[in-house]
Amino acid sequence: MLALLFYVKDVMYTVKCDQIREIAPMVHLKEVPHSPPFFAGYFNFRGRIIPVIDLTQLIAGEPCEIRLSTRIILADYPSRKRDGHILGLMAERVTETFRKPEEAFVPPSIRSKTDPYLGGIVMDEGRMIQYLELPRLPDCIDFLPEPEDDAEAGADDGEDDGDDPDGD
């Protein structure tokens, strides 16, 4: 598995690269009044309004430090729509990738109900790295759209949605 490395304070985390659409530089975000502290705001990405989650605030309870290496990781988020949702994940020191087999990640012996997105842990060159399970983010973030399962995505309500070019 090819994975992107990033930091939350001084702790390394990773996400699968196949879940990442692009990595964007830090940009000005439109803040939303009365939103949860981990919600950094919105930004315009090629004509789409993208919500951005501050991973440092979500995991460590402190705002992300703005550095030259602070980035917005644009991750694909499951949806019935063909292009799905894009979720922005603000992270510190987004600078490298690494490759490890998925079996190398040891499942956490303790799982928190408030942090279900924290997955397995692996050692790499003396560094302990924890995997972030992006599909589990809705389990703790109420305003994200729920991921669609394959059964719902394939369900037909009998109405013409205009997606079929042949009109069938």
C-alpha positions in Angstrom: 0.0 0.0 0.0 1.3 3.4 -1.0 0.5 5.9 1.8 0.9 9.7 2.4 2.6 10.7 5.6 1.7 13.8 7.6 1.9 15.0 11.2 -0.5 16.0 13.9 1.8 17.9 16.3 4.7 15.6 16.6 2.9 12.3 15.8 3.0 10.8 12.3 -0.2 9.6 10.6 -0.9 8.2 7.2 -3.7 7.7 4.7 -3.9 5.5 1.6 -2.8 7.3 -1.5 -5.6 5.7 -3.5 -8.1 7.7 -1.4 -6.3 11.0 -2.3 -7.4 13.1 -5.3 -4.8 15.8 -4.9 -2.7 17.7 -2.4 -3.3 21.5 -2.4 -1.3 24.3 -0.8 -2.8 26.0 2.1 -5.3 28.7 1.0 -7.6 31.2 2.6 -10.6 29.3 4.0 -14.1 30.7 4.4 -14.9 30.3 8.1 -18.4 29.3 9.2 -19.8 30.8 12.4 -20.8 28.4 15.1 -19.2 25.4 13.4 -17.3 22.8 15.4 -13.6 23.8 16.2 -12.2 21.1 13.9 -14.1 22.5 10.9 -11.6 24.9 9.3 -13.9 26.2 6.6 -14.6 26.0 2.9 -12.6 26.8 -0.2 -13.2 26.9 -3.9 -11.4 24.0 -5.7 -11.9 24.3 -9.4 -15.4 25.5 -9.1 -16.4 23.1 -6.3 -16.9 24.2 -2.7 -14.9 21.9 -0.5 -15.3 21.5 3.3 -12.0 21.3 5.2 -11.4 19.5 8.4 -8.4 20.5 10.6 -6.9 17.1 11.5 -4.7 18.6 14.2 -7.8 20.2 15.9 -9.8 17.0 15.4 -7.2 14.6 16.8 -5.2 16.8 19.2 -7.6 19.6 20.1 -5.3 22.3 18.9 -5.3 24.3 15.6 -3.0 23.2 12.8 0.2 25.2 12.6 0.5 27.0 9.4 3.8 26.2 7.9 5.2 26.0 4.3 4.5 22.3 4.5 0.9 22.6 5.8 -1.3 21.3 3.0 -4.9 20.4 2.3 -5.2 16.8 1.4 -8.1 16.4 -1.1 -9.6 13.0 -0.4 -12.4 11.2 -2.3 -15.4 10.5 -0.1 -17.9 7.8 -1.1 -21.1 9.0 -2.6 -23.8 7.9 -5.1 -22.7 10.7 -7.4 -20.3 9.6 -10.1 -17.7 12.1 -8.9 -18.5 11.6 -5.2 -17.6 14.1 -2.6 -14.3 15.7 -2.0 -13.2 16.4 1.6 -10.3 18.6 2.4 -8.0 17.5 5.3 -5.7 20.2 6.6 -2.5 18.6 7.9 1.0 19.7 9.0 4.3 18.6 7.4 2.7 16.8 4.4 6.0 15.9 2.7 6.5 12.3 1.9 5.0 8.9 1.0 6.0 5.4 2.0 5.1 1.9 1.0 4.0 -0.9 3.4 1.8 -3.9 3.0 -1.6 -3.5 4.7 -0.8 -6.5 6.9 2.1 -4.6 8.5 -0.4 -2.3 10.3 -1.2 -3.7 13.7 -4.9 -3.1 14.8 -5.1 -0.8 17.8 -5.7 -2.9 21.0 -8.0 -0.1 22.3 -10.5 1.7 20.1 -12.2 4.9 21.2 -15.9 5.5 20.3 -15.0 9.2 19.8 -12.1 8.4 17.4 -13.2 5.5 15.3 -11.1 6.8 12.3 -7.8 5.9 14.1 -6.7 2.7 12.6 -3.7 0.4 12.8 -0.1 1.3 13.7 3.1 0.4 11.9 6.8 0.9 12.7 9.0 2.4 9.9 12.6 3.4 10.4 12.0 3.7 14.1 8.9 5.9 13.6 5.5 4.8 14.9 2.9 5.7 12.3 -0.9 5.5 12.7 -3.3 4.9 9.8 -6.3 7.2 9.4 -9.4 5.4 8.2 -11.1 8.1 6.1 -14.4 6.1 5.6 -14.9 6.2 9.4 -14.8 10.0 9.7 -18.7 10.3 9.5 -18.9 8.2 12.7 -17.7 11.3 14.6 -18.4 14.2 12.3 -22.1 14.8 12.1 -22.2 17.3 9.2 -20.4 15.1 6.7 -22.7 13.2 4.2 -22.9 9.5 5.1 -21.0 7.2 2.8 -23.2 5.2 0.5 -22.9 1.5 0.5 -22.9 -0.5 -2.7 -26.5 -1.8 -2.2 -27.9 1.7 -1.9 -25.7 3.0 -4.7 -27.1 0.4 -7.1 -30.7 0.8 -6.0 -33.1 2.0 -8.6 -36.1 4.1 -7.5 -37.7 3.7 -10.9 -37.4 7.4 -11.8 -35.4 8.6 -14.8 -32.4 10.5 -13.3 -31.1 11.6 -16.7 -27.8 9.7 -16.4 -28.5 7.3 -19.2 -27.5 8.9 -22.5 -29.6 6.4 -24.5 -32.7 7.3 -22.4 -33.2 3.6 -21.3 
